[in-house]
Amino acid sequence: MKKTLKKRGVLSFEWIMICVLLIVGILGGLAAARNAFLSEIDDTIDVVNLIDADFVTSDGG
């Protein structure tokens, strides 16, 4: 009986470690994806701000 409990304890510890590492990896990946997305949005905003619209006249022509 003790042998079975010992194996279950080791297996549950391994599962806990796997789940913790998986959660940490997912959170790190989501943070990296968020930062990359915000960087791309920032670059897009910079490009839009650089568009020169001086050629547009007020009368539409």
Secondary structure, 3 states (H helix, E strand, C coil): CHHHHHHHHHHHHHHHHHHHHHHHHHHHHHHHHHHHHHHHHHHHHHHHHHCCCCCCCCCCC
